[in-house]
């Protein structure tokens, strides 16, 4: 491997996601029934930094409890 070779293959970086492939938004809360995120959070998920993703993920258990309640 040559670190200076611009065509050298780069391993993809895995991005943690709460997605459960149940993509349906609750009209009352605006949260996804599958993961608890908002449409905006879902749309920008891959472009926000890891700290912002962790911040959103910290809110999801409470959101999901409300949706399940």
Residue, then its C-alpha position, 0 to 999 in steps of 0.5 A: x500500500x502506498x499512502x501517497x497513491x490517490x487511487x489506493x483503495x480506502x476502506x469504508x467507514x461504518x456509520x452507526x445507525x438506529x435504522x430498523x427499516x421501518x420508515x414511517x413517520x408519526x404525524x403527531x410527533x414527527x418521529x419515525x416509528x422504527x427508529x425515533x428520528x425526525x425526517x431532518x435527522x434521517x436526511x442528514x445522518x451521514x453528514x453530521x459528525x459522530x458527536x451529533x449522532x450520539x446526541x440524537x441517539x441519546x434521545x431515541x429511547x425516550x422517543x420510542x417509549x412515547x411512540x410505543x406508549 
